[in-house]
Amino acid sequence: MFRIILAISLACVCTTNAAVAPFINKCAGEDSKCLKESTQAAIKIFAAGIPSLGVETLDPLKIKSVDASSPNLKLLIKDITGTGLKDCIAKKVQRNKAQSKLFVRLLCTVDFEGQYDMKGKLLVVPIEGMGKAHVVLRKIEITVEADLGEEVGADGVKHWTIKGWKHEYALKDKTTIELENLFGGNEELGRVARELLQSSSNEIVVEIGPPIVKHVASKIIDNVNKFFSFVPQSELEL
């Protein structure tokens, strides 16, 4: 009987002390090198999804729809699938404890497929079409600055939470944009439009990309916040 009680007690102790996210390497608050290495090691695991910690699959990334319209262009994109986030490279990760800021810079190549509906002017050139879209953002550098807060969770311990954030992005390589059924299949008009998409792809992403990149960043931030709600602050920092 004593052995049974001892075994149960040890099991309870082990369970209590077990890390909720054992793949996380804890770092001192402003140890940027450790933070960068820990982030890089966690990217593939996080992108694959962690249902037990509230994290949905991010590679492939599923987005139902995005309205990227502007005053001169109607652009609706739906049924979007993005792949490649699991291979992102953590270029810089810093935390400012005094200001409760977290700064992350990632370099990613993401391949998107979906359906588009477009009509208007793109870089002052008339364009329209509806059909399949394929976009490859090569070496897009996304920088996020987040405001960190603390709150006591249902488990009675402190957890981080992202109270607000802002982002920016830059293209470090040439983008590929392929749109099927331009101008309803009109070959001559479609050829001119395809030449524009090929020669000015990065400029086009700068013009129409902000809502799409923001949507992707929002999905990532939402899942990081869910992760924080499950994982105590004590497991994330020394």
MOFENBEL-V798923 format. One record per residue. N is the residue number from 0. SS is DSSP state (a for helix, b for strand, c for the rest). OMEGA is omega in degrees with one decimal (999 if undefined). Layout:
N/SS/OMEGA ; N/SS/OMEGA
This chain:
0/c/179.9 ; 1/a/180.0 ; 2/a/179.4 ; 3/a/-180.0 ; 4/a/179.9 ; 5/a/-179.9 ; 6/a/179.3 ; 7/a/-179.5 ; 8/a/178.9 ; 9/a/178.7 ; 10/a/179.6 ; 11/a/179.2 ; 12/a/-179.9 ; 13/a/-180.0 ; 14/a/-178.8 ; 15/a/-176.9 ; 16/a/-177.2 ; 17/c/179.5 ; 18/c/177.2 ; 19/c/179.3 ; 20/c/-174.7 ; 21/c/-179.8 ; 22/c/179.6 ; 23/c/175.3 ; 24/c/-176.9 ; 25/c/-178.4 ; 26/b/170.7 ; 27/c/-171.5 ; 28/c/-175.3 ; 29/c/175.8 ; 30/c/-173.3 ; 31/a/-179.4 ; 32/a/178.5 ; 33/a/-179.6 ; 34/a/179.5 ; 35/a/-179.3 ; 36/a/179.6 ; 37/a/178.2 ; 38/a/-179.5 ; 39/a/-179.0 ; 40/a/-175.7 ; 41/a/-172.6 ; 42/a/-177.4 ; 43/a/-179.9 ; 44/a/-178.9 ; 45/a/-177.8 ; 46/a/179.7 ; 47/a/-178.6 ; 48/c/178.0 ; 49/b/-175.2 ; 50/a/-178.0 ; 51/a/179.5 ; 52/a/175.4 ; 53/c/-176.4 ; 54/b/178.0 ; 55/c/179.1 ; 56/c/180.0 ; 57/c/175.6 ; 58/c/9.4 ; 59/c/177.0 ; 60/b/-179.8 ; 61/b/177.4 ; 62/b/-175.9 ; 63/b/-179.8 ; 64/b/175.6 ; 65/b/174.4 ; 66/b/-178.8 ; 67/c/-178.1 ; 68/c/175.9 ; 69/b/179.9 ; 70/c/-177.2 ; 71/c/-174.0 ; 72/b/169.2 ; 73/b/178.5 ; 74/b/177.2 ; 75/b/178.9 ; 76/b/-177.9 ; 77/b/179.0 ; 78/b/-174.6 ; 79/b/172.4 ; 80/b/179.6 ; 81/b/177.9 ; 82/b/176.9 ; 83/c/-177.2 ; 84/a/-179.4 ; 85/a/-178.3 ; 86/a/177.7 ; 87/c/178.7 ; 88/b/176.5 ; 89/b/-178.1 ; 90/b/-178.3 ; 91/b/175.7 ; 92/b/-179.5 ; 93/b/175.0 ; 94/b/175.4 ; 95/b/-175.6 ; 96/c/-177.2 ; 97/c/-178.4 ; 98/c/-179.2 ; 99/c/-179.4 ; 100/b/172.7 ; 101/b/-176.3 ; 102/b/-178.1 ; 103/b/174.5 ; 104/b/-179.3 ; 105/b/174.0 ; 106/b/-173.5 ; 107/b/166.4 ; 108/b/-174.0 ; 109/b/-179.7 ; 110/b/-177.9 ; 111/b/169.5 ; 112/b/-180.0 ; 113/b/178.2 ; 114/b/-178.2 ; 115/b/173.9 ; 116/b/-170.9 ; 117/b/173.7 ; 118/b/178.9 ; 119/b/179.6 ; 120/b/177.8 ; 121/b/-172.4 ; 122/c/179.2 ; 123/c/178.5 ; 124/b/178.5 ; 125/b/-180.0 ; 126/b/173.6 ; 127/b/179.9 ; 128/b/179.2 ; 129/b/-179.3 ; 130/b/-176.2 ; 131/b/177.6 ; 132/b/176.4 ; 133/b/-177.6 ; 134/b/175.5 ; 135/b/175.6 ; 136/b/-177.5 ; 137/b/177.4 ; 138/b/172.8 ; 139/b/-178.7 ; 140/b/-178.0 ; 141/b/179.8 ; 142/b/180.0 ; 143/b/172.7 ; 144/b/-175.1 ; 145/b/173.5 ; 146/b/-178.1 ; 147/b/172.8 ; 148/b/177.7 ; 149/b/173.4 ; 150/b/179.1 ; 151/b/-178.1 ; 152/c/178.8 ; 153/c/179.3 ; 154/c/177.0 ; 155/c/179.5 ; 156/c/-176.3 ; 157/b/176.0 ; 158/b/171.5 ; 159/b/171.2 ; 160/b/177.8 ; 161/b/-175.8 ; 162/b/-179.6 ; 163/b/-179.1 ; 164/b/173.7 ; 165/b/-175.8 ; 166/b/171.5 ; 167/b/-179.5 ; 168/b/177.8 ; 169/b/179.7 ; 170/b/-177.1 ; 171/c/178.6 ; 172/c/-176.0 ; 173/c/178.7 ; 174/c/171.7 ; 175/b/176.6 ; 176/b/178.0 ; 177/b/-179.9 ; 178/b/178.7 ; 179/c/173.1 ; 180/c/175.2 ; 181/b/-179.1 ; 182/a/175.9 ; 183/a/178.6 ; 184/a/177.5 ; 185/c/-171.1 ; 186/a/-177.2 ; 187/a/178.7 ; 188/a/179.1 ; 189/a/179.9 ; 190/a/178.9 ; 191/a/-179.8 ; 192/a/179.3 ; 193/a/177.3 ; 194/a/177.2 ; 195/a/-179.5 ; 196/a/-178.0 ; 197/a/-174.5 ; 198/a/-174.0 ; 199/c/-173.7 ; 200/a/-179.2 ; 201/a/177.6 ; 202/a/178.3 ; 203/a/178.7 ; 204/a/177.1 ; 205/a/-177.5 ; 206/a/-172.7 ; 207/a/-172.8 ; 208/c/-173.6 ; 209/a/179.3 ; 210/a/-178.3 ; 211/a/179.5 ; 212/a/178.5 ; 213/a/179.6 ; 214/a/178.3 ; 215/a/179.0 ; 216/a/179.2 ; 217/a/178.6 ; 218/a/179.9 ; 219/a/-179.4 ; 220/a/179.1 ; 221/a/-178.9 ; 222/a/174.2 ; 223/a/178.5 ; 224/a/176.4 ; 225/a/178.0 ; 226/a/178.7 ; 227/a/-177.8 ; 228/a/179.0 ; 229/a/-172.5 ; 230/c/179.9 ; 231/c/177.1 ; 232/a/-177.5 ; 233/a/178.6 ; 234/a/-175.8 ; 235/c/179.4 ; 236/b/176.5 ; 237/c/999
